[in-house]
């Protein structure tokens, strides 16, 4: 029998939550009614766990449709029905939107229904919609968030497309090395076996070649074990924290990554603050959108400083991983009383710089990979040619 997570009101009108096993929602309603409780909404526990995070592209489409339809006077239930029936929805998105429609029909607020979908919706969007429901400007907020997630999608797509060539080049390097070690080098094996002494680079190369040729099955098993193990280790909180700290200290790439992190945070804070979210709550939400656990870990002190009455600029100034331009813009906004305007301005500026940073990262990475490939191939060629030229010298010297 499935387990339901429910929200209900007791006989005094107080909202209560809990878990209860029931055959279906009708059975759940009857069980709660027998306990003098009125069901507000419910969801199966397994359902919430299965739902995946909706990607930025679909979040943008969702927000745009809600905003456009709401501004046109369409009721929220009808708007959600239109969204849920969209043929372009994937199974995960379709399930999420149908859940929203069912819960809103039962009288649940849209933000609460979104929160009930597990990890499907980001905390940022849920809080923005909750604020909009209070202020009565859901259409405007939805359109603003549509632009927000559209920009996020464009930046993610740009990063993905820009790094495609380096990824392909890295794959080519691996394939070339494996081909040369497993096929090309064995062609010289008989020649080199006749030589009394081989140079150290050649010995190393043939040791690697023998390993690939004779123990390829063991190597594949090791790779099948090491790759998942490495991914698991890199996702451990303590290891991930150190790796994220290392990212912002890398030469060249560190500064470019700081620009991207600053752009994400600035846009999030700008959107939240402009919608009336308290700055402390905005900081708590914004820290989760940065994408760097090391920067995120420094926010506890920053939030405590702002909560105790300190300036936002001073709190952000102590966080390592942001560019100084963010702190300067926030300080000017605090001094002139136009923090929302300055946050929006710095967000636009940082987004432009983040696009330029991605271009610079790719422009730097491509020649680096080419140089790496040249060094690897060069080492192999030198290791092969050294003993050959050495044998020629020996033959020349023996003739005199």
MARTOR-409711 format. One record per residue (C-alpha): residue in three letters; x, y, z; residue number from 1. Coordinates in nm, 4 decimals. Last residue first. Layout:
N
  res         x         y         z    n
  ala         X         Y         Z  NUM
...
//
This chain:
400
  res         x         y         z    n
  unk    8.6076    0.3582   -3.9190  400
  unk    8.3065    0.1487   -4.0142  399
  unk    8.2179    0.0749   -3.6521  398
  unk    8.1493    0.4439   -3.5909  397
  unk    7.8951    0.4628   -3.8708  396
  unk    7.7152    0.1442   -3.7534  395
  unk    7.6991    0.2787   -3.3972  394
  unk    7.5690    0.6145   -3.5190  393
  unk    7.2972    0.4401   -3.7215  392
  unk    7.2034    0.2309   -3.4166  391
  unk    7.1655    0.5469   -3.2066  390
  unk    6.9510    0.7050   -3.4768  389
  unk    6.7159    0.4087   -3.4500  388
  unk    6.7346    0.4047   -3.0688  387
  unk    6.6304    0.7725   -3.0491  386
  unk    6.3667    0.7580   -3.3227  385
  unk    6.1049    0.5559   -3.1346  384
  unk    6.1267    0.7449   -2.8038  383
  unk    6.1427    1.0737   -2.9963  382
  unk    5.8234    0.9895   -3.1858  381
  unk    5.6387    0.8847   -2.8684  380
  unk    5.7499    1.1959   -2.6797  379
  unk    5.6455    1.4138   -2.9732  378
  unk    5.3011    1.2531   -2.9838  377
  unk    5.2535    1.3272   -2.6135  376
  unk    5.4020    1.6789   -2.6344  375
  unk    5.1964    1.7647   -2.9461  374
  unk    4.8768    1.6444   -2.7780  373
  unk    4.9501    1.8570   -2.4731  372
  unk    5.0246    2.1566   -2.6986  371
  unk    4.6937    2.1054   -2.8801  370
  unk    4.5156    2.0801   -2.5453  369
  unk    4.6671    2.4098   -2.4314  368
  unk    4.5848    2.5690   -2.7679  367
  unk    4.2134    2.4830   -2.7182  366
  unk    4.1907    2.5744   -2.3483  365
  unk    4.2824    2.9407   -2.3821  364
  unk    4.0281    3.0278   -2.6521  363
  unk    3.7728    2.8140   -2.4659  362
  unk    3.8302    3.0037   -2.1424  361
  unk    3.8288    3.3367   -2.3261  360
  unk    3.4922    3.2638   -2.4873  359
  unk    3.3465    3.1569   -2.1518  358
  unk    3.4798    3.4751   -1.9922  357
  unk    3.3166    3.6899   -2.2627  356
  unk    2.9818    3.5335   -2.1804  355
  unk    3.0526    3.5877   -1.8095  354
  unk    3.1368    3.9537   -1.8803  353
  unk    2.7969    4.0080   -2.0404  352
  unk    2.6265    3.8364   -1.7469  351
  unk    2.8346    4.0468   -1.5072  350
  unk    2.7154    4.3733   -1.6601  349
  unk    2.3484    4.2740   -1.6617  348
  unk    2.3722    4.1573   -1.2984  347
  unk    2.5645    4.4731   -1.2036  346
  unk    2.2809    4.6857   -1.3389  345
  unk    2.0058    4.4841   -1.1699  344
  unk    2.1896    4.4991   -0.8391  343
  unk    2.2494    4.8719   -0.8854  342
  unk    1.8804    4.9374   -0.9475  341
  unk    1.7692    4.7280   -0.6482  340
  unk    2.0277    4.8958   -0.4226  339
  unk    1.9110    5.2463   -0.5059  338
  unk    1.9467    5.4184   -0.1678  337
  unk    2.2530    5.6128   -0.2834  336
  unk    2.4949    5.4716   -0.0238  335
  unk    2.3504    5.1208   -0.0375  334
  unk    2.3580    5.1117   -0.4178  333
  unk    2.7168    5.2388   -0.4239  332
  unk    2.8166    4.9633   -0.1811  331
  unk    2.6385    4.6998   -0.3929  330
  unk    2.8253    4.8150   -0.7051  329
  unk    3.1634    4.8075   -0.5275  328
  unk    3.0987    4.4616   -0.3812  327
  unk    3.0051    4.3171   -0.7207  326
  unk    3.3025    4.4796   -0.8965  325
  unk    3.5360    4.3157   -0.6461  324
  unk    3.4874    3.9809   -0.8210  323
  unk    3.3436    3.6979   -0.6142  322
  unk    3.5325    3.3859   -0.5025  321
  unk    3.6423    3.4843   -0.1542  320
  unk    3.3580    3.6229    0.0565  319
  unk    3.4678    3.8993    0.2933  318
  unk    3.3507    4.1767    0.0595  317
  unk    3.0054    4.0198    0.0460  316
  unk    2.9404    4.0981    0.4136  315
  unk    3.0803    4.4511    0.3818  314
  unk    2.8602    4.5179    0.0764  313
  unk    2.5502    4.3811    0.2519  312
  unk    2.5974    4.6276    0.5352  311
  unk    2.5674    4.5041    0.8922  310
  unk    2.2431    4.4956    1.0910  309
  unk    2.2749    4.1674    1.2817  308
  unk    2.1040    3.9782    0.9991  307
  unk    2.3569    4.1181    0.7520  306
  unk    2.6509    3.9910    0.9604  305
  unk    2.4885    3.6506    1.0215  304
  unk    2.4224    3.6109    0.6471  303
  unk    2.7860    3.6890    0.5655  302
  unk    2.9172    3.4521    0.8340  301
  unk    2.7041    3.1652    0.7019  300
  unk    2.7824    3.2621    0.3432  299
  unk    3.1393    3.1307    0.3399  298
  unk    3.0364    2.7692    0.2707  297
  unk    2.8601    2.8748   -0.0517  296
  unk    3.1861    3.0095   -0.1950  295
  unk    3.3536    2.6735   -0.1300  294
  unk    3.0479    2.4820   -0.2516  293
  unk    3.0601    2.6403   -0.5979  292
  unk    2.7554    2.6333   -0.8261  291
  unk    2.6340    2.9844   -0.7462  290
  unk    2.2614    2.8996   -0.7287  289
  unk    2.2601    2.7757   -0.3675  288
  unk    2.4036    3.1020   -0.2311  287
  unk    2.1137    3.2925   -0.3860  286
  unk    1.8507    3.1267   -0.1673  285
  unk    2.0134    3.2088    0.1661  284
  unk    2.1161    3.5527    0.0378  283
  unk    1.7601    3.6299   -0.0712  282
  unk    1.6315    3.5224    0.2713  281
  unk    1.8656    3.7723    0.4353  280
  unk    1.7782    4.0410    0.1759  279
  unk    1.4045    4.0128    0.2369  278
  unk    1.2196    3.9086   -0.0838  277
  unk    1.0427    4.2107   -0.2342  276
  unk    1.0466    4.1073   -0.5981  275
  unk    1.3400    4.3364   -0.6798  274
  unk    1.5395    4.1648   -0.4031  273
  unk    1.4827    3.8186   -0.5485  272
  unk    1.5585    3.9074   -0.9108  271
  unk    1.8715    4.1085   -0.8252  270
  unk    1.9949    3.8420   -0.5840  269
  unk    1.9632    3.5758   -0.8536  268
  unk    2.1244    3.7899   -1.1245  267
  unk    2.4172    3.8826   -0.8984  266
  unk    2.4758    3.5234   -0.7851  265
  unk    2.4945    3.3825   -1.1369  264
  unk    2.7156    3.6671   -1.2619  263
  unk    2.9524    3.6354   -0.9655  262
  unk    3.0006    3.2635   -1.0309  261
  unk    3.0745    3.3296   -1.4005  260
  unk    3.3216    3.6078   -1.3180  259
  unk    3.4928    3.3880   -1.0585  258
  unk    3.5278    3.1163   -1.3230  257
  unk    3.7218    3.3558   -1.5458  256
  unk    3.9504    3.4525   -1.2599  255
  unk    4.0262    3.0889   -1.1808  254
  unk    4.0791    2.9947   -1.5465  253
  unk    4.3821    3.2225   -1.5849  252
  unk    4.5860    3.0475   -1.3132  251
  unk    4.3695    2.8234   -1.0942  250
  unk    4.2781    2.9697   -0.7562  249
  unk    3.9023    2.9798   -0.8185  248
  unk    3.8976    2.6113   -0.9091  247
  unk    4.1080    2.5033   -0.6092  246
  unk    3.8355    2.6079   -0.3664  245
  unk    3.5840    2.4073   -0.5681  244
  unk    3.8160    2.1054   -0.5469  243
  unk    3.8591    2.1519   -0.1715  242
  unk    3.4827    2.1710   -0.1120  241
  unk    3.4210    1.8757   -0.3428  240
  unk    3.6614    1.6663   -0.1357  239
  unk    3.4900    1.7543    0.1935  238
  unk    3.1386    1.7090    0.0544  237
  unk    3.2096    1.3779   -0.1295  236
  unk    3.1234    1.4360   -0.4943  235
  unk    3.4853    1.4026   -0.6097  234
  unk    3.5083    1.0673   -0.4291  233
  unk    3.2012    0.9313   -0.6078  232
  unk    3.3232    1.0517   -0.9489  231
  unk    3.6638    0.8961   -0.8835  230
  unk    3.5063    0.5665   -0.7797  229
  unk    3.2808    0.5684   -1.0879  228
  unk    3.5879    0.6206   -1.3128  227
  unk    3.8189    0.3873   -1.1192  226
  unk    3.6046    0.0726   -1.1399  225
  unk    3.5268    0.0660   -1.5116  224
  unk    3.8786    0.1973   -1.5728  223
  unk    4.0273   -0.0907   -1.3747  222
  unk    3.8121   -0.3400   -1.5647  221
  unk    3.9212   -0.1864   -1.8952  220
  unk    4.2860   -0.2022   -1.7881  219
  unk    4.2492   -0.5685   -1.6900  218
  unk    4.1057   -0.6463   -2.0328  217
  unk    4.3817   -0.4511   -2.2064  216
  unk    4.6546   -0.6524   -2.0331  215
  unk    4.8695   -0.7752   -2.3202  214
  unk    4.8511   -0.4887   -2.5683  213
  unk    4.7971   -0.1962   -2.3308  212
  unk    5.0608   -0.3170   -2.0843  211
  unk    5.3039   -0.4086   -2.3582  210
  unk    5.2698   -0.0586   -2.5025  209
  unk    5.3242    0.1040   -2.1622  208
  unk    5.6438   -0.0966   -2.1091  207
  unk    5.7376   -0.0183   -2.4673  206
  unk    5.7103    0.3542   -2.3989  205
  unk    5.9031    0.3390   -2.0733  204
  unk    6.1828    0.1423   -2.2386  203
  unk    6.1912    0.3909   -2.5265  202
  unk    6.2135    0.6867   -2.2859  201
  unk    6.5029    0.5096   -2.1011  200
  unk    6.7106    0.4571   -2.4151  199
  unk    6.7463    0.0997   -2.5374  198
  unk    7.0499   -0.1279   -2.4954  197
  unk    7.1636   -0.4344   -2.6876  196
  unk    6.9503   -0.3806   -2.9939  195
  unk    6.7989   -0.6803   -3.1724  194
  unk    6.4745   -0.6545   -2.9748  193
  unk    6.4362   -0.2991   -3.1096  192
  unk    6.3876   -0.4159   -3.4668  191
  unk    6.1505   -0.6974   -3.3748  190
  unk    5.9323   -0.4616   -3.1647  189
  unk    5.9088   -0.1852   -3.4242  188
  unk    5.5658   -0.2905   -3.5536  187
  unk    5.4550   -0.3276   -3.1889  186
  unk    5.4813    0.0531   -3.1655  185
  unk    5.2157    0.1300   -3.4273  184
  unk    4.9346   -0.0960   -3.3079  183
  unk    4.8673   -0.0919   -2.9312  182
  unk    5.0739    0.2053   -2.8191  181
  unk    5.0056    0.4183   -3.1273  180
  unk    4.6352    0.3417   -3.1304  179
  unk    4.5981    0.4007   -2.7533  178
  unk    4.7792    0.7357   -2.7780  177
  unk    4.5732    0.8464   -3.0794  176
  unk    4.2453    0.7473   -2.9109  175
  unk    4.3298    0.9365   -2.5895  174
  unk    4.4348    1.2491   -2.7805  173
  unk    4.1220    1.2295   -2.9982  172
  unk    3.9043    1.2183   -2.6864  171
  unk    4.0724    1.5305   -2.5535  170
  unk    4.0153    1.7000   -2.8891  169
  unk    3.6473    1.6064   -2.8795  168
  unk    3.6136    1.7501   -2.5295  167
  unk    3.8025    2.0659   -2.6296  166
  unk    3.5654    2.1022   -2.9297  165
  unk    3.2498    2.0571   -2.7206  164
  unk    3.3570    2.3076   -2.4542  163
  unk    3.2048    2.6029   -2.6361  162
  unk    2.8797    2.4205   -2.7031  161
  unk    2.8311    2.3284   -2.3374  160
  unk    2.9332    2.6720   -2.2093  159
  unk    2.7046    2.8442   -2.4597  158
  unk    2.4193    2.6108   -2.3723  157
  unk    2.4642    2.6853   -2.0025  156
  unk    2.4701    3.0601   -2.0764  155
  unk    2.1613    3.0383   -2.2974  154
  unk    1.9743    2.8314   -2.0382  153
  unk    2.0581    3.0781   -1.7613  152
  unk    1.9440    3.3662   -1.9811  151
  unk    1.6152    3.1854   -2.0497  150
  unk    1.5872    3.1054   -1.6805  149
  unk    1.5980    3.4730   -1.5859  148
  unk    1.3782    3.5850   -1.8766  147
  unk    1.1081    3.3387   -1.7702  146
  unk    1.1622    3.4512   -1.4110  145
  unk    1.0727    3.8073   -1.5060  144
  unk    0.7687    3.6838   -1.7005  143
  unk    0.6515    3.4816   -1.3985  142
  unk    0.7053    3.7783   -1.1676  141
  unk    0.4941    4.0069   -1.3880  140
  unk    0.2104    3.7532   -1.4184  139
  unk    0.2164    3.6613   -1.0487  138
  unk    0.1708    4.0222   -0.9398  137
  unk   -0.0693    3.9867   -0.6470  136
  unk    0.1821    4.0842   -0.3778  135
  unk    0.1260    3.7698   -0.1707  134
  unk    0.1082    3.5421   -0.4734  133
  unk    0.4190    3.7136   -0.6139  132
  unk    0.6167    3.6397   -0.2970  131
  unk    0.5234    3.2721   -0.3188  130
  unk    0.6113    3.2741   -0.6894  129
  unk    0.9586    3.4117   -0.6171  128
  unk    1.0050    3.1681   -0.3298  127
  unk    0.9221    2.8676   -0.5481  126
  unk    1.1408    2.9953   -0.8322  125
  unk    1.4475    3.0322   -0.6096  124
  unk    1.3933    2.6992   -0.4359  123
  unk    1.4365    2.5213   -0.7674  122
  unk    1.1437    2.3172   -0.9016  121
  unk    1.1481    1.9393   -0.9599  120
  unk    1.3387    1.8524   -0.6409  119
  unk    1.0340    1.7295   -0.4502  118
  unk    0.7096    1.8248   -0.6226  117
  unk    0.5459    1.9490   -0.3007  116
  unk    0.7270    2.2820   -0.3288  115
  unk    0.5542    2.3457   -0.6612  114
  unk    0.2163    2.2796   -0.5009  113
  unk    0.3053    2.5215   -0.2198  112
  unk    0.4030    2.7882   -0.4736  111
  unk    0.0818    2.7342   -0.6709  110
  unk   -0.1384    2.7708   -0.3632  109
  unk   -0.3444    2.4601   -0.2892  108
  unk   -0.7183    2.4776   -0.3494  107
  unk   -0.7856    2.1242   -0.4705  106
  unk   -0.7678    2.2468   -0.8307  105
  unk   -0.4203    2.3784   -0.7458  104
  unk   -0.3233    2.0268   -0.6368  103
  unk   -0.4421    1.8545   -0.9533  102
  unk   -0.2874    2.1139   -1.1856  101
  unk    0.0463    2.1025   -1.0062  100
  unk    0.0531    1.7216   -1.0242   99
  unk   -0.0264    1.7391   -1.3963   98
  unk    0.2619    1.9842   -1.4402   97
  unk    0.5072    1.7537   -1.2602   96
  unk    0.3983    1.4427   -1.4512   95
  unk    0.4272    1.6223   -1.7859   94
  unk    0.7714    1.7554   -1.6938   93
  unk    0.9020    1.4060   -1.6170   92
  unk    0.7385    1.2498   -1.9239   91
  unk    0.8734    1.5194   -2.1617   90
  unk    0.6492    1.8092   -2.2529   89
  unk    0.6392    1.9038   -2.6219   88
  unk    0.2736    1.8010   -2.6528   87
  unk    0.1589    2.0787   -2.4179   86
  unk   -0.1361    1.9416   -2.2202   85
  unk    0.0149    2.0269   -1.8804   84
  unk    0.0759    2.3910   -1.9805   83
  unk   -0.2809    2.4347   -2.1031   82
  unk   -0.4176    2.2793   -1.7825   81
  unk   -0.1866    2.5015   -1.5788   80
  unk   -0.3323    2.8085   -1.7514   79
  unk   -0.6875    2.6801   -1.6957   78
  unk   -0.6216    2.6346   -1.3242   77
  unk   -0.4488    2.9742   -1.3011   76
  unk   -0.7434    3.1540   -1.4597   75
  unk   -0.6850    3.3292   -1.7921   74
  unk   -0.6967    3.7092   -1.7679   73
  unk   -0.4450    3.7786   -2.0433   72
  unk   -0.1735    3.8639   -1.7881   71
  unk   -0.2261    3.5173   -1.6349   70
  unk   -0.1840    3.3509   -1.9771   69
  unk    0.1385    3.5371   -2.0568   68
  unk    0.2924    3.4872   -1.7124   67
  unk    0.2008    3.1189   -1.6837   66
  unk    0.3231    3.0545   -2.0389   65
  unk    0.6481    3.2419   -1.9810   64
  unk    0.7111    3.0695   -1.6475   63
  unk    0.6672    2.7215   -1.7965   62
  unk    0.8774    2.8007   -2.1042   61
  unk    1.1617    2.9345   -1.8855   60
  unk    1.1385    2.6365   -1.6512   59
  unk    1.1505    2.4089   -1.9561   58
  unk    1.4769    2.5646   -2.0789   57
  unk    1.6243    2.5804   -1.7278   56
  unk    1.5935    2.2051   -1.6762   55
  unk    1.3325    2.0554   -1.4457   54
  unk    1.4911    1.8724   -1.1517   53
  unk    1.3911    1.5066   -1.1553   52
  unk    1.0728    1.3504   -1.0152   51
  unk    1.1160    0.9999   -0.8814   50
  unk    1.1374    1.1067   -0.5166   49
  unk    0.8120    1.3018   -0.5342   48
  unk    0.6291    1.0048   -0.6837   47
  unk    0.7606    0.7580   -0.4274   46
  unk    0.6132    0.9685   -0.1459   45
  unk    0.2694    0.9787   -0.3043   44
  unk    0.1207    1.3229   -0.2962   43
  unk   -0.1464    1.4942   -0.0925   42
  unk   -0.3481    1.8123   -0.0765   41
  unk   -0.5937    1.9916    0.1520   40
  unk   -0.7538    1.6891    0.3216   39
  unk   -0.9984    1.7785    0.5990   38
  unk   -0.9260    1.6216    0.9404   37
  unk   -1.1720    1.4869    1.1955   36
  unk   -0.9842    1.1546    1.2322   35
  unk   -1.2501    0.9699    1.0312   34
  unk   -1.2085    1.2441    0.7728   33
  unk   -0.8389    1.1652    0.7552   32
  unk   -0.9078    0.8001    0.6790   31
  unk   -1.1758    0.8906    0.4240   30
  unk   -0.9485    1.1357    0.2431   29
  unk   -0.6674    0.8786    0.2321   28
  unk   -0.9032    0.6207    0.0817   27
  unk   -1.0068    0.8721   -0.1831   26
  unk   -0.6406    0.9570   -0.2427   25
  unk   -0.5539    0.5937   -0.3095   24
  unk   -0.4904    0.2668   -0.1227   23
  unk   -0.3728    0.4533    0.1856   22
  unk   -0.0646    0.4746    0.4079   21
  unk   -0.0228    0.7985    0.5990   20
  unk    0.2503    1.0598    0.6338   19
  unk    0.1971    1.3962    0.8009   18
  unk    0.1067    1.7611    0.7813   17
  unk   -0.1259    1.9819    0.9828   16
  unk   -0.2902    2.3156    0.9051   15
  unk   -0.5122    2.4437    1.1874   14
  unk   -0.8797    2.4987    1.1059   13
  unk   -0.9967    2.3982    1.4540   12
  unk   -1.1429    2.0689    1.3265   11
  unk   -0.8072    1.9816    1.1703   10
  unk   -0.6808    2.1007    0.8342    9
  unk   -0.4824    1.8741    0.6044    8
  unk   -0.1502    1.8496    0.4248    7
  unk   -0.0467    1.5056    0.3089    6
  unk    0.2506    1.2841    0.2345    5
  unk    0.1074    0.9578    0.1083    4
  unk    0.2407    0.6038    0.1520    3
  unk    0.1536    0.3373   -0.1015    2
  unk    0.0000    0.0000    0.0000    1
//
